[in-house]
């Protein structure tokens, strides 16, 4: 038996959409095609990455200090929980991993 090698579609054939169909965002087929495309974020330059990381670390440090103060006064420490979603989102960005490690974010997470 011969194995079939998959070929990448060159965008031709009976299923190819016309230019008008591709430009029509109300076309249900184009809506489905656009919904399945991977959305890529814009790349940040190093100064933007450093700004994001330092801002994150400042907010984490402030939340830690606020929680320490709240515990000292017998109040619940909720400030770290309030910023948890933002922290998870930024830590999930692979483009920021190098800067996060350079600025010792793991030490801040430990605290």
Long-range contacts (C-beta under 8 A, 24 or more apart in sequence): 41-93, 41-95, 43-95, 44-95, 46-99, 49-95, 49-96, 49-99, 50-99, 50-103, 52-90, 52-96, 52-99, 53-90, 53-96, 53-99, 53-100, 53-102, 53-103, 53-105, 54-103, 56-86, 56-87, 56-90, 56-105, 57-103, 57-105, 57-108, 59-83, 59-86, 60-87, 60-108, 60-109, 61-108, 64-108, 64-111
